[in-house]
Amino acid sequence: MRGATWYLDNDFGGGAELSFVFGVPGMSPMLGDFDGDGVDTPGYHR
């Protein structure tokens, strides 16, 4: 099963700066510091 395509934009200017396939369709995207390194990274919730 192919994952869902996500689009990230960090400047509110419109358009995506980064897109990638991650997880599977139907999952909810989320951002967080999941490994305690002080950097938010993309994740998903089923």
KOLGU-320585 format. One record per residue: residue number from 1; residue in three letters; x, y, z of N, C-alpha, C, CB in turn. Coordinates in Angstrom, 2 decimals, m for minus. Glycine has a CB too. Layout:
<pts>
 seq type     n_x     n_y     n_z    ca_x    ca_y    ca_z     c_x     c_y     c_z    cb_x    cb_y    cb_z
 NUM  ALA       X       Y       Z       X       Y       Z       X       Y       Z       X       Y       Z
...
</pts>
This chain:
<pts>
 seq type     n_x     n_y     n_z    ca_x    ca_y    ca_z     c_x     c_y     c_z    cb_x    cb_y    cb_z
   1  MET    0.84   m1.17    0.00    0.00    0.00    0.00    0.89    1.24    0.00   m0.96   m0.01    1.22
   2  ARG    0.64    2.16   m0.88    1.42    3.38   m1.00    0.99    4.38    0.08    1.26    4.00   m2.40
   3  GLY    1.95    5.09    0.62    1.67    6.09    1.64    1.00    7.33    1.08    2.94    6.48    2.33
   4  ALA    0.60    8.19    1.96   m0.04    9.46    1.59    1.04   10.51    1.33   m1.02    9.93    2.71
   5  THR    0.78   11.43    0.41    1.71   12.51    0.13    1.45   13.66    1.08    1.59   12.98   m1.33
   6  TRP    2.48   14.13    1.75    2.40   15.25    2.68    3.13   16.44    2.07    3.01   14.89    4.07
   7  TYR    2.66   17.65    2.38    3.26   18.88    1.89    3.56   19.78    3.08    2.31   19.60    0.87
   8  LEU    4.80   20.25    3.17    5.21   21.12    4.27    5.58   22.50    3.73    6.40   20.51    5.05
   9  ASP    5.16   23.55    4.44    5.48   24.92    4.09    5.74   25.67    5.38    4.32   25.59    3.27
  10  ASN    6.86   26.35    5.48    7.19   27.02    6.74    7.24   28.54    6.63    8.49   26.53    7.24
  11  ASP    6.68   29.14    5.56    6.74   30.60    5.46    5.38   31.26    5.21    7.68   30.98    4.36
  12  PHE    4.32   30.54    5.22    2.96   31.06    5.02    2.79   31.79    3.69    2.61   31.99    6.15
  13  GLY    3.71   31.58    2.74    3.66   32.27    1.47    2.89   31.52    0.40    5.04   32.52    0.99
  14  GLY    2.37   30.37    0.72    1.67   29.58   m0.27    2.62   28.64   m0.98    0.98   30.48   m1.28
  15  GLY    2.11   27.54   m1.43    2.94   26.55   m2.10    3.72   25.72   m1.10    3.88   27.21   m3.06
  16  ALA    4.08   24.54   m1.49    4.81   23.63   m0.61    6.31   23.75   m0.85    4.35   22.18   m0.82
  17  GLU    7.08   23.78    0.22    8.52   23.78    0.11    9.07   22.36    0.07    9.14   24.55    1.26
  18  LEU    8.33   21.42    0.61    8.78   20.03    0.67    7.56   19.13    0.57    9.57   19.75    1.98
  19  SER    7.66   18.09   m0.21    6.61   17.08   m0.25    7.26   15.71   m0.18    5.73   17.23   m1.55
  20  PHE    6.59   14.76    0.46    7.12   13.41    0.58    5.99   12.44    0.86    8.19   13.34    1.68
  21  VAL    6.24   11.17    0.57    5.26   10.11    0.83    5.62    9.48    2.17    5.25    9.03   m0.32
  22  PHE    4.61    9.36    3.06    4.88    8.90    4.41    3.63    8.23    4.97    5.32   10.07    5.32
  23  GLY    3.79    7.13    5.68    2.63    6.46    6.28    1.75    5.81    5.22    1.81    7.44    7.11
  24  VAL    0.50    5.62    5.56   m0.47    5.05    4.63   m1.70    5.95    4.62   m0.85    3.58    5.02
  25  PRO   m2.47    5.94    3.52   m3.67    6.77    3.47   m4.58    6.52    4.68   m4.44    6.52    2.18
  26  GLY   m5.18    7.58    5.18   m6.07    7.48    6.33   m5.41    7.80    7.66   m6.63    6.11    6.39
  27  MET   m4.09    7.93    7.67   m3.40    8.30    8.90   m3.43    9.81    9.07   m1.94    7.78    8.89
  28  SER   m3.40   10.29   10.31   m3.43   11.72   10.60   m2.01   12.23   10.82   m4.31   12.01   11.83
  29  PRO   m1.59   13.28   10.09   m0.24   13.81   10.28   m0.14   14.62   11.57    0.16   14.66    9.09
  30  MET    1.06   14.68   12.12    1.34   15.48   13.30    2.83   15.81   13.33    0.91   14.73   14.59
  31  LEU    3.18   16.87   14.00    4.58   17.23   14.20    4.89   17.21   15.68    4.89   18.63   13.60
  32  GLY    6.10   16.82   16.04    6.48   16.81   17.43    7.94   16.44   17.62    5.61   15.86   18.20
  33  ASP    8.43   16.64   18.81    9.78   16.25   19.18    9.69   14.86   19.79   10.44   17.28   20.18
  34  PHE    9.67   13.84   18.96    9.41   12.47   19.40   10.63   11.80   20.03    8.95   11.66   18.24
  35  ASP   11.83   12.32   19.78   13.02   11.68   20.33   13.79   12.56   21.33   13.93   11.27   19.22
  36  GLY   13.21   13.70   21.70   13.80   14.55   22.73   15.03   15.33   22.30   14.16   13.72   23.88
  37  ASP   15.24   15.51   20.98   16.42   16.24   20.53   16.18   17.74   20.32   16.92   15.64   19.26
  38  GLY   14.97   18.22   20.65   14.65   19.63   20.51   14.21   20.04   19.11   15.82   20.43   20.90
  39  VAL   14.04   19.08   18.20   13.64   19.36   16.82   12.32   18.65   16.53   14.75   18.91   15.81
  40  ASP   11.33   19.41   16.05   10.06   18.80   15.64   10.24   18.09   14.30    8.93   19.88   15.54
  41  THR    9.71   16.89   14.21    9.76   16.11   12.97    8.37   15.57   12.67   10.80   14.94   13.08
  42  PRO    8.09   15.21   11.41    6.76   14.70   11.06    6.55   13.30   11.61    6.56   14.71    9.55
  43  GLY    5.32   13.03   11.98    4.91   11.71   12.43    3.47   11.50   12.03    5.10   11.56   13.95
  44  TYR    2.90   10.39   12.43    1.51   10.10   12.09    0.82    9.33   13.23    1.43    9.29   10.78
  45  HIS   m0.48    9.36   13.20   m1.30    8.66   14.18   m2.34    7.85   13.46   m1.96    9.65   15.17
  46  ARG   m2.47    6.58   13.83   m3.49    5.73   13.21   m4.79    5.86   13.95   m3.05    4.27   13.17
</pts>
